[in-house]
Amino acid sequence: MTQYALVVEIAQYDNSFGNLTKPINDAEAVVNTEKFLLVVDEFGEVSTVCIDKEERQRFIELLTGVVEIHDSRLAVVITMRGDFLQSCLDNPSLTHLIQTPVVVIPPLTGVDLKETIAKPTKLQVHSVEEAGALKILQNLQQEPGNLPLLEFALTKLWEKREQKKHQLTQEEYEKLGGLTAVLNLHAENVYHYQDYEQEYPTQERSQQEKEWMKQIFSAVSANGRGEKRIPDNANQKPHY
């Protein structure tokens, strides 16, 4: 298989793996490129999004097969959270590759973590109130490793931002209840109400809908791997 064919076949998995890969539409540009890099972000979702074992294995084989190409113009970088490492070790081809070229990124702390909170808002010409940022940092120390909770809380806080001051405030953050409470409230609203996206939802779900949701989330929990991402479907808001 040529390097070009390899990349195209990987790209064709876009429909099966959601946003795991982006399709390559400009075939000529790929062929004429001296070197190109394929980045697979959130690789751990191979274990949670794709339920077809044969399809999942083929995708992994395509990625790992790059190392067998002599003088390859193609390089592959995969990123994933540390808690997905075990699922990779269950795959012999991945286990072999993980032994050497792994770069482990430690948890964010101190100034780096504060930048993670503040910088996305700066890109939208907003700021985070200093007291609010400190409160979030305090909560993060109580909830180590919970960057997904931080992402969700900041997204909700962005929706409650002070429009006139162009600022995310401590007052609104405390109204949300903190990192854990804001997600719990959202989950409760999703479970009980059809119009859960409204500030004050009123359209209650039927008992049958609730039973279906229980079955779905029980199956997800039984999987034991990863967390569902919260979709970012609003335009022009910070990407945390």
C-alpha positions in Angstrom: 0.0 0.0 0.0 1.4 3.4 -0.9 1.6 6.2 1.6 -1.0 8.2 -0.2 -3.4 5.2 -0.2 -2.8 4.7 3.5 -3.7 8.2 4.4 -6.8 8.2 2.2 -8.0 4.9 3.7 -7.5 6.3 7.2 -9.4 9.4 6.2 -12.3 7.3 5.0 -13.0 6.2 8.5 -14.4 9.7 9.3 -18.0 8.5 9.0 -17.4 5.6 11.5 -15.3 7.5 14.0 -17.2 10.8 14.1 -14.6 13.6 14.5 -11.7 11.3 15.1 -10.3 12.0 11.7 -10.9 14.6 9.1 -11.3 13.5 5.5 -8.6 14.4 3.0 -10.4 15.9 0.0 -7.5 17.3 -2.0 -5.8 14.1 -3.3 -3.4 16.0 -5.6 -2.1 18.1 -2.7 -1.4 15.0 -0.6 0.5 13.3 -3.5 2.7 16.3 -4.2 3.5 17.0 -0.6 7.1 16.2 0.4 6.2 15.4 4.0 2.9 15.4 5.8 1.7 14.8 9.4 -1.4 13.0 10.4 -2.6 13.9 13.9 -5.2 11.7 15.6 -6.5 13.6 18.6 -8.4 11.9 21.5 -7.2 8.5 20.2 -8.8 6.8 23.3 -12.2 7.3 21.6 -11.3 4.3 19.4 -12.3 2.2 22.4 -15.5 4.1 23.1 -16.9 5.4 19.9 -16.4 2.5 17.5 -18.3 -0.6 18.5 -17.2 -2.7 15.5 -14.1 -4.6 16.6 -13.0 -5.4 13.1 -13.3 -1.8 12.0 -11.5 -0.6 15.1 -8.7 -3.1 14.5 -8.3 -2.0 10.8 -8.0 1.6 11.9 -5.3 0.7 14.4 -3.5 -1.4 11.8 -3.5 1.5 9.3 -1.9 3.8 11.8 0.7 1.4 13.2 1.5 0.3 9.6 3.2 3.6 8.9 6.3 2.6 10.9 6.8 -0.3 8.4 7.1 2.1 5.4 10.8 2.7 4.6 11.7 6.4 4.3 8.1 7.3 4.9 6.9 10.9 4.0 4.1 10.3 6.5 4.3 10.8 10.2 1.5 9.9 12.6 1.0 11.5 16.0 -1.7 10.2 18.4 -2.9 12.0 21.5 -5.0 10.6 24.4 -5.6 10.8 28.1 -3.5 8.6 30.4 -6.5 6.6 31.6 -6.9 5.1 28.1 -3.4 3.7 28.1 -4.5 0.3 29.4 -6.8 -0.2 26.4 -3.8 0.4 24.1 -1.7 -2.2 26.0 -4.4 -4.7 25.2 -3.5 -4.4 21.5 -0.1 -6.0 20.6 0.8 -3.6 17.7 0.1 -0.6 19.9 2.0 -2.1 22.9 5.1 -2.4 20.8 5.0 1.2 19.6 4.2 2.7 23.0 7.4 1.4 24.5 9.6 4.2 23.1 8.1 7.3 21.4 5.7 8.3 24.1 5.7 11.8 25.4 3.9 12.0 28.8 2.4 15.4 29.6 2.0 16.0 33.3 -1.1 17.6 34.8 -1.4 21.3 34.5 -0.5 23.3 37.6 0.1 26.9 38.8 0.6 29.5 36.1 -0.1 27.0 33.2 -3.4 26.1 34.7 -4.4 29.7 35.2 -3.5 30.4 31.6 -5.8 27.6 30.6 -8.6 29.4 32.3 -7.8 32.9 31.2 -6.3 32.7 27.7 -9.3 31.4 25.7 -11.4 34.4 27.0 -8.6 36.8 26.0 -8.9 35.6 22.4 -12.6 36.7 22.5 -11.6 40.1 24.1 -12.9 39.1 27.5 -11.3 38.5 30.8 -11.8 36.3 33.9 -12.2 38.2 37.2 -9.2 37.5 39.4 -11.2 36.3 42.3 -13.2 34.0 40.0 -10.0 32.5 38.6 -8.6 31.9 42.1 -11.9 30.2 43.1 -11.8 27.9 40.1 -8.1 27.1 40.9 -9.1 26.2 44.5 -11.9 23.9 43.3 -9.5 22.2 40.9 -7.1 21.4 43.7 -10.0 19.6 45.4 -10.8 17.8 42.2 -7.4 16.8 40.8 -7.3 15.5 37.2 -10.8 16.9 36.4 -10.0 19.0 33.3 -13.2 17.8 31.6 -15.2 19.3 34.5 -13.3 22.5 34.1 -14.0 22.6 30.4 -17.7 22.2 31.0 -17.9 24.7 33.9 -16.0 27.3 31.9 -18.3 26.8 28.9 -21.4 27.3 31.2 -19.7 30.3 32.8 -19.0 31.8 29.3 -22.8 31.6 28.7 -23.3 33.6 31.9 -20.6 36.2 31.2 -21.0 39.8 32.1 -21.8 41.4 28.7 -21.1 45.0 29.5 -17.8 44.3 31.3 -16.8 41.5 28.9 -15.9 39.4 31.9 -16.4 36.1 33.5 -17.1 36.8 37.2 -16.8 35.0 40.5 -20.4 35.8 41.3 -21.7 33.9 38.3 -19.3 31.0 38.9 -20.6 30.6 42.5 -24.2 30.7 41.2 -23.3 27.7 39.0 -22.2 25.9 42.2 -18.6 25.1 41.2 -17.0 22.4 39.0 -19.1 19.4 40.2 -22.4 21.0 40.9 -22.8 22.6 37.4 -22.4 19.2 35.7 -24.7 17.5 38.2 -27.4 20.2 37.6 -27.0 19.8 33.8 -27.3 16.0 34.1 -30.5 16.3 36.2 -32.0 18.7 33.7 -31.2 16.4 30.8 -32.8 13.5 32.6 -36.0 15.3 33.7 -36.7 17.8 30.9 -37.0 17.8 27.2 -36.2 21.5 27.1 -33.1 21.1 29.3 -31.2 23.8 27.4 -33.6 26.5 28.7 -32.6 28.4 31.8 -35.8 27.3 33.5 -36.9 24.0 31.8 -40.6 23.0 32.2 -41.3 20.2 29.6 -40.9 17.0 31.6 -39.9 13.8 30.0 -42.1 10.7 30.0 -41.3 7.8 32.2 -40.4 5.8 29.1 -37.8 8.3 28.1 -36.3 8.2 31.5 -36.1 4.4 31.4 -34.3 4.6 28.0 -31.8 7.1 29.4 -31.1 4.9 32.4 -30.4 1.9 30.1 -28.1 4.0 27.9 -26.1 5.4 30.7 -25.9 2.1 32.5 -24.4 0.6 29.3 -21.9 3.5 29.1 -20.9 3.1 32.7 -20.4 -0.6 32.2 -17.9 0.1 29.5 -15.6 1.5 32.1 -13.6 3.6 29.7 -13.5 7.3 29.2 -16.0 10.1 29.5 -18.4 11.5 27.0 -17.4 14.8 25.5 -19.7 17.7 25.8 -20.3 19.0 22.3 -19.3 22.6 21.6 -22.0 23.6 19.1 -22.0 27.4 19.7 -20.1 29.8 17.4 -17.6 32.3 18.5 -17.0 31.2 22.1 -13.7 30.2 23.7 -12.5 26.7 23.1 -11.4 25.4 26.5 
